Amino acid sequence: MLNIFARASVSRVTDPVGAWLVRLGLTPNAMTLIGTVGAIGFALWLFPTGHLLAGTLTVWGFVMLDLLDGAMARARGGGTKFGGVLDSTCDRLADGALMAAIAWYAFRVANSPSLAAAALTCLVLGQVISYIKARAEAAGLSANVGLVERAERLIIALVGTGLSGFGVPHAVDVALWLLVAGSVITVVQRLAAVRRSATAETIPTSEAGE
C-alpha cells in the first residue's frame, strides 16, 4: 500500500543520490548485495543477543539501501532482468532473516514461545504474500493489492523492536500479532485478486463488452 502512495515522493529524494552513486562507479546489483548482507548480518547478530534498538537502527539503515538500487538502475537507463530477480531474491532473504532473528530473540532472550510463533508465522506469511504476486504475474494475472506489503511489514516489525528497545513493554508482541493479522488479510486479498483476474480472462470478449 505504501509502495503505491509513497513511490513518487521517495523517488524525488533517492534519484539524485542514486545518480551520484552511479557516478562513483557503484552498480545497482552491488548496492542490492551490500544492503542485503548488512541487513542479514546485523539482524542475526544483534536481535538474538537482545540489542533490539541497535538491531532496529542498523537493519533499517541497510534496508533503506534497497531504495537506492532502483534509483541507480534508473540513472543507468533502466534495470536488467537479472537485477530484478536478484533484488526480489535478496528482499526475501533479508525479510526472512529479520523474522528468524526476532524468533531467535524470543526463544533466547524473551523466553516467549508465543512471540516466537508470531515471528515464524510472519516469516511464512511474508514469503507467501510475495510468492502469490510473483506466481500470478508469471501466469499473466494480477495480484497488485494488499493491506500489508513489504514496506508495511518492515515498518511494523521494526517499530515494534525499536519501541521495545526503548523499554516499551510488549511492543514487539503487539507489532507482530498485528502483522500476523494484516498478513493473513493480505494473503486473502491477493488470492481473491488472482481469482478475479483469472475469471476475467475466461469471459469471452463479446460477453465482456455487453
C-alpha positions as a printed Julia matrix, in Angstrom:
210×3 Matrix{Float64}:
   0.0     0.0     0.0
   2.75    2.45    0.92
   4.6     1.4    -2.22
   1.81    2.93   -4.31
   1.33    6.21   -2.45
   4.92    6.96   -1.44
   6.86    5.88   -4.51
   6.87    9.28   -6.27
   7.86   11.2    -3.14
  10.63    8.77   -2.27
  11.98    8.82   -5.82
  12.45   12.59   -5.67
  14.85   12.04   -2.78
  16.59    8.86   -3.88
  17.07    9.54   -7.6
  19.76   12.24   -7.13
  21.58   10.01   -4.62
  21.35    7.05   -6.98
  22.78    9.1    -9.85
  25.67   10.21   -7.62
  26.46    6.63   -6.6
  26.5     5.57  -10.25
  28.99    8.33  -11.0
  31.17    6.9    -8.23
  31.24    3.61  -10.1
  28.85    1.55   -7.99
  26.27   -0.69   -9.65
  22.66   -1.37   -8.63
  23.43   -5.06   -8.08
  26.35   -4.21   -5.79
  24.09   -1.92   -3.74
  21.48   -4.68   -3.52
  24.05   -7.13   -2.19
  25.54   -4.63    0.28
  22.13   -3.85    1.73
  21.12   -7.49    1.95
  24.34   -8.74    3.54
  24.3    -5.88    6.04
  20.63   -6.38    6.99
  21.05  -10.15    7.4
  24.31   -9.91    9.31
  23.21   -7.27   11.81
  19.76   -8.84   12.29
  21.24  -12.24   13.15
  23.92  -10.68   15.35
  22.03   -8.02   17.33
  18.47   -9.26   17.8
  19.31  -12.69   19.24
  21.65  -11.04   21.76
  18.9    -8.7    22.97
  20.22   -5.49   21.36
  16.85   -4.53   19.92
  17.41   -0.81   19.48
  20.81   -1.21   17.83
  19.41   -4.0    15.67
  16.46   -1.87   14.62
  18.6     1.11   13.61
  21.23   -0.87   11.71
  18.79   -3.16    9.92
  16.61   -0.2     8.96
  19.66    1.61    7.58
  20.67   -1.3     5.38
  17.08   -1.92    4.27
  16.95    1.69    3.1
  19.72    0.88    0.64
  17.08   -1.16   -1.19
  15.57    2.16   -2.27
  18.84    3.21   -3.84
  19.37    0.24   -6.15
  16.22    1.17   -8.04
  17.3     4.81   -8.24
  20.71    3.69   -9.52
  19.09    1.48  -12.15
  17.01    4.43  -13.37
  20.13    6.58  -13.51
  21.74    3.94  -15.76
  18.76    3.98  -18.1
  16.81    1.09  -16.61
  17.35   -2.16  -14.75
  18.11   -5.61  -16.09
  16.06   -8.78  -15.82
  18.78  -10.34  -13.69
  18.85   -7.28  -11.45
  15.11   -7.6   -10.87
  15.41  -11.26   -9.91
  18.41  -10.54   -7.68
  16.57   -7.7    -5.93
  13.47   -9.84   -5.26
  15.6   -12.75   -4.04
  17.58  -10.52   -1.69
  14.37   -8.96   -0.35
  13.11  -12.41    0.6
  16.41  -13.3     2.27
  16.53  -10.08    4.28
  12.88  -10.36    5.36
  13.34  -13.99    6.37
  16.49  -13.21    8.33
  14.74  -10.41   10.23
  11.84  -12.59   11.33
  14.14  -15.51   12.11
  16.28  -13.2    14.23
  13.22  -11.96   16.15
  12.12  -15.57   16.69
  15.63  -16.37   17.94
  15.4   -13.39   20.33
  12.02  -14.64   21.54
  13.42  -18.07   22.4
  16.82  -17.0    23.72
  16.19  -13.67   25.48
  12.47  -13.11   25.98
  11.69  -16.76   26.7
   8.38  -16.31   24.91
   7.21  -19.2    22.71
   4.14  -17.18   21.69
   6.31  -14.34   20.37
   8.49  -16.84   18.54
   5.37  -18.37   17.0
   4.22  -14.93   15.83
   7.62  -14.21   14.27
   7.75  -17.54   12.47
   4.17  -17.1    11.26
   5.09  -13.66    9.9
   8.11  -15.2     8.2
   5.99  -17.78    6.39
   3.15  -15.4     5.51
   5.58  -12.79    4.21
   7.09  -15.29    1.81
   3.63  -16.47    0.72
   2.46  -12.9     0.05
   5.41  -12.3    -2.24
   5.05  -15.71   -3.89
   1.39  -15.17   -4.77
   2.22  -11.97   -6.64
   5.24  -13.47   -8.42
   3.34  -16.61   -9.43
   0.33  -14.59  -10.58
   2.46  -12.27  -12.71
   4.26  -15.27  -14.24
   0.82  -16.58  -15.26
  -0.19  -13.22  -16.72
  -2.6   -12.44  -13.88
  -2.84   -9.51  -11.49
  -2.28   -9.55   -7.71
  -1.17   -5.98   -7.16
  -3.18   -5.45   -3.98
  -2.56   -5.91   -0.3
  -3.06   -4.29    3.08
   0.42   -5.3     4.26
   3.14   -5.34    1.62
   6.9    -5.43    2.21
   7.23   -1.81    3.31
   4.43   -2.17    5.86
   5.85   -5.45    7.17
   9.25   -3.9     7.76
   7.84   -0.76    9.37
   5.54   -2.65   11.74
   8.2    -5.16   12.78
  10.98   -2.62   13.25
   8.76   -0.11   15.06
   7.92   -2.92   17.47
  11.55   -3.89   18.07
  12.59   -0.25   18.3
   9.96    0.62   20.89
  10.89   -2.47   22.85
  14.5    -1.33   22.71
  13.37    1.92   24.33
  11.73   -0.08   27.11
   8.1    -0.09   25.96
   6.63   -3.35   27.3
   5.08   -5.87   24.9
   5.79   -3.63   21.88
   7.26   -6.49   19.85
   4.37   -8.81   20.73
   1.72   -6.26   19.72
   3.54   -5.39   16.49
   3.99   -8.99   15.39
   0.48  -10.15   16.16
  -0.87   -7.13   14.28
   1.42   -8.14   11.45
   0.09  -11.7    11.55
  -3.47  -10.42   11.22
  -2.58   -8.0     8.45
  -0.6   -10.66    6.58
  -3.5   -13.12    6.67
  -5.77  -10.42    5.26
  -3.22   -9.68    2.54
  -2.96  -13.34    1.53
  -6.75  -13.48    1.17
  -6.8   -10.18   -0.75
  -4.18  -11.37   -3.22
  -5.8   -14.75   -3.79
  -9.13  -13.02   -4.38
  -7.48  -10.61   -6.84
  -5.9   -13.52   -8.72
  -9.25  -15.29   -8.88
 -10.94  -12.16  -10.26
  -8.15  -11.72  -12.79
  -8.36  -15.36  -13.89
 -12.15  -15.19  -14.14
 -11.98  -12.06  -16.27
  -9.65  -13.84  -18.7
 -12.15  -16.66  -19.21
 -15.02  -14.32  -20.18
 -15.4   -14.17  -23.98
 -14.7   -10.77  -25.49
 -18.29  -10.42  -26.76
 -19.71  -11.06  -23.3
 -17.18   -8.8   -21.57
 -18.28   -5.92  -23.78
 -22.0    -6.29  -23.13
